[in-house]
Amino acid sequence: MTDDRQERIRRRAHEIWEQAGRPEGAHMEHWDQATAEIDGSAKPKAKAAPKKAAARVAKPKAATPAKAAKPAKPKAKG
């Protein structure tokens, strides 16, 4: 890897990291994205999603049994 190419990748990876909100533990994803962009093998992404966001995917809720309707109370005569 040439020094110039590596420096461009490093700068781009840093930009991606900042745009993503400076998440911890995503350095390899940012480096790989920057490498792909510099090498022209991928379109630039507007913003990399933080890793924690993927964990926030809603889980399907367990089916609950339908509640039986309560019988109507008889009206008082008066």
Chimera marker file (.cmm) of the C-alpha trace (Angstrom):
<marker_set name="trace">
<marker id="1" x="0.000" y="0.000" z="0.000" r="1" g="1" b="0" radius="0.5"/>
<marker id="2" x="1.509" y="3.317" z="-0.988" r="1" g="1" b="0" radius="0.5"/>
<marker id="3" x="1.907" y="5.975" z="1.665" r="1" g="1" b="0" radius="0.5"/>
<marker id="4" x="-0.316" y="8.416" z="-0.256" r="1" g="1" b="0" radius="0.5"/>
<marker id="5" x="-3.120" y="5.867" z="-0.649" r="1" g="1" b="0" radius="0.5"/>
<marker id="6" x="-2.905" y="4.828" z="2.993" r="1" g="1" b="0" radius="0.5"/>
<marker id="7" x="-3.045" y="8.468" z="4.100" r="1" g="1" b="0" radius="0.5"/>
<marker id="8" x="-6.134" y="9.128" z="1.942" r="1" g="1" b="0" radius="0.5"/>
<marker id="9" x="-7.812" y="6.038" z="3.396" r="1" g="1" b="0" radius="0.5"/>
<marker id="10" x="-6.900" y="7.140" z="6.925" r="1" g="1" b="0" radius="0.5"/>
<marker id="11" x="-8.348" y="10.616" z="6.373" r="1" g="1" b="0" radius="0.5"/>
<marker id="12" x="-11.540" y="9.251" z="4.805" r="1" g="1" b="0" radius="0.5"/>
<marker id="13" x="-11.988" y="6.672" z="7.580" r="1" g="1" b="0" radius="0.5"/>
<marker id="14" x="-11.659" y="9.486" z="10.113" r="1" g="1" b="0" radius="0.5"/>
<marker id="15" x="-14.327" y="11.517" z="8.274" r="1" g="1" b="0" radius="0.5"/>
<marker id="16" x="-16.668" y="8.511" z="8.208" r="1" g="1" b="0" radius="0.5"/>
<marker id="17" x="-16.090" y="7.958" z="11.937" r="1" g="1" b="0" radius="0.5"/>
<marker id="18" x="-16.913" y="11.593" z="12.716" r="1" g="1" b="0" radius="0.5"/>
<marker id="19" x="-20.036" y="11.545" z="10.523" r="1" g="1" b="0" radius="0.5"/>
<marker id="20" x="-21.204" y="8.410" z="12.328" r="1" g="1" b="0" radius="0.5"/>
<marker id="21" x="-21.034" y="10.199" z="15.676" r="1" g="1" b="0" radius="0.5"/>
<marker id="22" x="-17.616" y="8.861" z="16.707" r="1" g="1" b="0" radius="0.5"/>
<marker id="23" x="-18.795" y="5.387" z="17.781" r="1" g="1" b="0" radius="0.5"/>
<marker id="24" x="-16.424" y="3.068" z="19.597" r="1" g="1" b="0" radius="0.5"/>
<marker id="25" x="-15.468" y="-0.250" z="18.043" r="1" g="1" b="0" radius="0.5"/>
<marker id="26" x="-16.386" y="0.530" z="14.429" r="1" g="1" b="0" radius="0.5"/>
<marker id="27" x="-12.908" y="1.366" z="13.168" r="1" g="1" b="0" radius="0.5"/>
<marker id="28" x="-12.616" y="-1.649" z="10.856" r="1" g="1" b="0" radius="0.5"/>
<marker id="29" x="-15.969" y="-0.932" z="9.178" r="1" g="1" b="0" radius="0.5"/>
<marker id="30" x="-14.887" y="2.681" z="8.639" r="1" g="1" b="0" radius="0.5"/>
<marker id="31" x="-11.471" y="1.620" z="7.324" r="1" g="1" b="0" radius="0.5"/>
<marker id="32" x="-13.043" y="-0.911" z="4.947" r="1" g="1" b="0" radius="0.5"/>
<marker id="33" x="-15.580" y="1.636" z="3.704" r="1" g="1" b="0" radius="0.5"/>
<marker id="34" x="-12.856" y="4.231" z="3.168" r="1" g="1" b="0" radius="0.5"/>
<marker id="35" x="-10.687" y="1.693" z="1.345" r="1" g="1" b="0" radius="0.5"/>
<marker id="36" x="-13.573" y="0.769" z="-0.941" r="1" g="1" b="0" radius="0.5"/>
<marker id="37" x="-14.298" y="4.432" z="-1.662" r="1" g="1" b="0" radius="0.5"/>
<marker id="38" x="-10.655" y="5.299" z="-2.356" r="1" g="1" b="0" radius="0.5"/>
<marker id="39" x="-10.234" y="2.245" z="-4.588" r="1" g="1" b="0" radius="0.5"/>
<marker id="40" x="-13.493" y="3.071" z="-6.373" r="1" g="1" b="0" radius="0.5"/>
<marker id="41" x="-15.125" y="-0.273" z="-5.661" r="1" g="1" b="0" radius="0.5"/>
<marker id="42" x="-18.100" y="1.164" z="-3.758" r="1" g="1" b="0" radius="0.5"/>
<marker id="43" x="-20.234" y="4.256" z="-3.812" r="1" g="1" b="0" radius="0.5"/>
<marker id="44" x="-19.630" y="6.609" z="-0.885" r="1" g="1" b="0" radius="0.5"/>
<marker id="45" x="-22.110" y="6.232" z="1.923" r="1" g="1" b="0" radius="0.5"/>
<marker id="46" x="-23.694" y="9.383" z="3.305" r="1" g="1" b="0" radius="0.5"/>
<marker id="47" x="-23.451" y="8.227" z="6.895" r="1" g="1" b="0" radius="0.5"/>
<marker id="48" x="-22.361" y="5.014" z="8.510" r="1" g="1" b="0" radius="0.5"/>
<marker id="49" x="-24.845" y="3.724" z="11.045" r="1" g="1" b="0" radius="0.5"/>
<marker id="50" x="-23.534" y="3.203" z="14.534" r="1" g="1" b="0" radius="0.5"/>
<marker id="51" x="-23.244" y="-0.423" z="15.540" r="1" g="1" b="0" radius="0.5"/>
<marker id="52" x="-25.568" y="0.087" z="18.514" r="1" g="1" b="0" radius="0.5"/>
<marker id="53" x="-28.388" y="1.189" z="16.214" r="1" g="1" b="0" radius="0.5"/>
<marker id="54" x="-28.623" y="-2.298" z="14.758" r="1" g="1" b="0" radius="0.5"/>
<marker id="55" x="-29.301" y="-3.684" z="18.228" r="1" g="1" b="0" radius="0.5"/>
<marker id="56" x="-32.373" y="-1.452" z="18.517" r="1" g="1" b="0" radius="0.5"/>
<marker id="57" x="-34.357" y="-3.418" z="15.959" r="1" g="1" b="0" radius="0.5"/>
<marker id="58" x="-37.806" y="-4.121" z="17.343" r="1" g="1" b="0" radius="0.5"/>
<marker id="59" x="-38.375" y="-7.698" z="18.332" r="1" g="1" b="0" radius="0.5"/>
<marker id="60" x="-41.749" y="-9.218" z="17.515" r="1" g="1" b="0" radius="0.5"/>
<marker id="61" x="-44.011" y="-9.354" z="20.516" r="1" g="1" b="0" radius="0.5"/>
<marker id="62" x="-45.351" y="-12.658" z="21.728" r="1" g="1" b="0" radius="0.5"/>
<marker id="63" x="-48.966" y="-13.258" z="20.848" r="1" g="1" b="0" radius="0.5"/>
<marker id="64" x="-51.278" y="-12.667" z="23.779" r="1" g="1" b="0" radius="0.5"/>
<marker id="65" x="-54.575" y="-14.485" z="24.132" r="1" g="1" b="0" radius="0.5"/>
<marker id="66" x="-57.624" y="-12.394" z="23.340" r="1" g="1" b="0" radius="0.5"/>
<marker id="67" x="-59.481" y="-11.136" z="26.387" r="1" g="1" b="0" radius="0.5"/>
<marker id="68" x="-63.047" y="-12.305" z="26.775" r="1" g="1" b="0" radius="0.5"/>
<marker id="69" x="-65.589" y="-9.495" z="26.741" r="1" g="1" b="0" radius="0.5"/>
<marker id="70" x="-67.296" y="-8.879" z="30.074" r="1" g="1" b="0" radius="0.5"/>
<marker id="71" x="-71.060" y="-9.408" z="30.027" r="1" g="1" b="0" radius="0.5"/>
<marker id="72" x="-73.094" y="-6.214" z="30.168" r="1" g="1" b="0" radius="0.5"/>
<marker id="73" x="-74.601" y="-5.360" z="33.557" r="1" g="1" b="0" radius="0.5"/>
<marker id="74" x="-78.401" y="-5.337" z="33.641" r="1" g="1" b="0" radius="0.5"/>
<marker id="75" x="-79.924" y="-1.855" z="33.984" r="1" g="1" b="0" radius="0.5"/>
<marker id="76" x="-81.511" y="-1.138" z="37.329" r="1" g="1" b="0" radius="0.5"/>
<marker id="77" x="-85.248" y="-0.468" z="37.240" r="1" g="1" b="0" radius="0.5"/>
<marker id="78" x="-86.329" y="2.305" z="39.338" r="1" g="1" b="0" radius="0.5"/>
<link id1="1" id2="2" r="1" g="1" b="0" radius="0.2"/>
<link id1="2" id2="3" r="1" g="1" b="0" radius="0.2"/>
<link id1="3" id2="4" r="1" g="1" b="0" radius="0.2"/>
<link id1="4" id2="5" r="1" g="1" b="0" radius="0.2"/>
<link id1="5" id2="6" r="1" g="1" b="0" radius="0.2"/>
<link id1="6" id2="7" r="1" g="1" b="0" radius="0.2"/>
<link id1="7" id2="8" r="1" g="1" b="0" radius="0.2"/>
<link id1="8" id2="9" r="1" g="1" b="0" radius="0.2"/>
<link id1="9" id2="10" r="1" g="1" b="0" radius="0.2"/>
<link id1="10" id2="11" r="1" g="1" b="0" radius="0.2"/>
<link id1="11" id2="12" r="1" g="1" b="0" radius="0.2"/>
<link id1="12" id2="13" r="1" g="1" b="0" radius="0.2"/>
<link id1="13" id2="14" r="1" g="1" b="0" radius="0.2"/>
<link id1="14" id2="15" r="1" g="1" b="0" radius="0.2"/>
<link id1="15" id2="16" r="1" g="1" b="0" radius="0.2"/>
<link id1="16" id2="17" r="1" g="1" b="0" radius="0.2"/>
<link id1="17" id2="18" r="1" g="1" b="0" radius="0.2"/>
<link id1="18" id2="19" r="1" g="1" b="0" radius="0.2"/>
<link id1="19" id2="20" r="1" g="1" b="0" radius="0.2"/>
<link id1="20" id2="21" r="1" g="1" b="0" radius="0.2"/>
<link id1="21" id2="22" r="1" g="1" b="0" radius="0.2"/>
<link id1="22" id2="23" r="1" g="1" b="0" radius="0.2"/>
<link id1="23" id2="24" r="1" g="1" b="0" radius="0.2"/>
<link id1="24" id2="25" r="1" g="1" b="0" radius="0.2"/>
<link id1="25" id2="26" r="1" g="1" b="0" radius="0.2"/>
<link id1="26" id2="27" r="1" g="1" b="0" radius="0.2"/>
<link id1="27" id2="28" r="1" g="1" b="0" radius="0.2"/>
<link id1="28" id2="29" r="1" g="1" b="0" radius="0.2"/>
<link id1="29" id2="30" r="1" g="1" b="0" radius="0.2"/>
<link id1="30" id2="31" r="1" g="1" b="0" radius="0.2"/>
<link id1="31" id2="32" r="1" g="1" b="0" radius="0.2"/>
<link id1="32" id2="33" r="1" g="1" b="0" radius="0.2"/>
<link id1="33" id2="34" r="1" g="1" b="0" radius="0.2"/>
<link id1="34" id2="35" r="1" g="1" b="0" radius="0.2"/>
<link id1="35" id2="36" r="1" g="1" b="0" radius="0.2"/>
<link id1="36" id2="37" r="1" g="1" b="0" radius="0.2"/>
<link id1="37" id2="38" r="1" g="1" b="0" radius="0.2"/>
<link id1="38" id2="39" r="1" g="1" b="0" radius="0.2"/>
<link id1="39" id2="40" r="1" g="1" b="0" radius="0.2"/>
<link id1="40" id2="41" r="1" g="1" b="0" radius="0.2"/>
<link id1="41" id2="42" r="1" g="1" b="0" radius="0.2"/>
<link id1="42" id2="43" r="1" g="1" b="0" radius="0.2"/>
<link id1="43" id2="44" r="1" g="1" b="0" radius="0.2"/>
<link id1="44" id2="45" r="1" g="1" b="0" radius="0.2"/>
<link id1="45" id2="46" r="1" g="1" b="0" radius="0.2"/>
<link id1="46" id2="47" r="1" g="1" b="0" radius="0.2"/>
<link id1="47" id2="48" r="1" g="1" b="0" radius="0.2"/>
<link id1="48" id2="49" r="1" g="1" b="0" radius="0.2"/>
<link id1="49" id2="50" r="1" g="1" b="0" radius="0.2"/>
<link id1="50" id2="51" r="1" g="1" b="0" radius="0.2"/>
<link id1="51" id2="52" r="1" g="1" b="0" radius="0.2"/>
<link id1="52" id2="53" r="1" g="1" b="0" radius="0.2"/>
<link id1="53" id2="54" r="1" g="1" b="0" radius="0.2"/>
<link id1="54" id2="55" r="1" g="1" b="0" radius="0.2"/>
<link id1="55" id2="56" r="1" g="1" b="0" radius="0.2"/>
<link id1="56" id2="57" r="1" g="1" b="0" radius="0.2"/>
<link id1="57" id2="58" r="1" g="1" b="0" radius="0.2"/>
<link id1="58" id2="59" r="1" g="1" b="0" radius="0.2"/>
<link id1="59" id2="60" r="1" g="1" b="0" radius="0.2"/>
<link id1="60" id2="61" r="1" g="1" b="0" radius="0.2"/>
<link id1="61" id2="62" r="1" g="1" b="0" radius="0.2"/>
<link id1="62" id2="63" r="1" g="1" b="0" radius="0.2"/>
<link id1="63" id2="64" r="1" g="1" b="0" radius="0.2"/>
<link id1="64" id2="65" r="1" g="1" b="0" radius="0.2"/>
<link id1="65" id2="66" r="1" g="1" b="0" radius="0.2"/>
<link id1="66" id2="67" r="1" g="1" b="0" radius="0.2"/>
<link id1="67" id2="68" r="1" g="1" b="0" radius="0.2"/>
<link id1="68" id2="69" r="1" g="1" b="0" radius="0.2"/>
<link id1="69" id2="70" r="1" g="1" b="0" radius="0.2"/>
<link id1="70" id2="71" r="1" g="1" b="0" radius="0.2"/>
<link id1="71" id2="72" r="1" g="1" b="0" radius="0.2"/>
<link id1="72" id2="73" r="1" g="1" b="0" radius="0.2"/>
<link id1="73" id2="74" r="1" g="1" b="0" radius="0.2"/>
<link id1="74" id2="75" r="1" g="1" b="0" radius="0.2"/>
<link id1="75" id2="76" r="1" g="1" b="0" radius="0.2"/>
<link id1="76" id2="77" r="1" g="1" b="0" radius="0.2"/>
<link id1="77" id2="78" r="1" g="1" b="0" radius="0.2"/>
</marker_set>
